[in-house]
């Protein structure tokens, strides 16, 4: 199934006793997801209302979820332990099948009533890996203790008009995860995705984050040595008021960061480390951050061993104003600056 294709079969969640204000809809939605998958795929429709969830939903290929609107269809996570609302075939490393041919549209996930006693990176709205031929469109994700939209090893994925409010609200400096939109790379040779028209406000570690996963162990998704996933566009997003960096790239090949607006972030408007090559950073406005652009080898960052290659990086046509430090680039070669 191609990205953007709509499932022909529609399932009304209300007919399967999934209802607003129930004590817990987790089991019923899980049963419906399994049913739709087993019957060849389709779209689950959630009517207006606030739906309570107290445990995760294991998502399946070929199953899409649609609400009425982000204002009227609210999925509320409630709990005192760390779990993610939507999880994939596996959240661990290893060789496992991708979730594919899915769409998530027109609803809000509210995580403000998740009150775990400790921080974990696995307390998200979405926690799926790998995933392909997928669309995330017209969503609001708010108040998740860890990263709001955390998905790894993407191919042919479109992320559009996702508004994240205080994603990673339980993140503190020095911890991992805790971003608005966080994408993990190196599960496929080509990891093509587009992030566009999104707004991330007041997030923790990063607003939008792309991260190479090889530093966490070899053989992710059965690939050993790991591939170097490439082919991404991050364009036309707004990232503001973050507690650390705005847009952060920590390991990427063949990536374009274009026409974004990052302002009032406590760290950098644009931050990069670990490695990058064949990168275009162009047309962005980076305003009122601690750094406008900060590119630093990972050996300069606590907790990282080994640095990949920085090469063929073009930085041009960006607007940097009122940042405490406009640019700090600690890589001696491979970067062409044309402001």
Buried (B, 14 or more C-beta within 10 A) or exposed (E): BEBEEEBEEEBEBEEBEBBBEBEEBBEBBBEBBEBBBEEEBBBBBBBEBBBBBBBBBBBBBBBBBBBBEBEBBBBBBBBEEBBBBBBBBBBEBEEBEBBBBBBBBBBBBBBBEBEBEEBBBBBBBBBBBBBBBBBBBBBBBBBBBBBBBBBBBBBBBBBBBBBBBBBBBBBEEEBBBBBBBBBBBBBBEEBBBBBBBBBBBBBBBBBBBBBBBBBEEEEBBEBEEBBBBBBBBBBBBBBBBBBBBBBBBBBBBBBBBBBBBBBBBEBBBBBBBBBBBBBBBBBBBBBBBBBBBBBBBBEEEEEBEEBBEBBBBBBEBBEBEEBEEBBBBEBEEEBEEEE
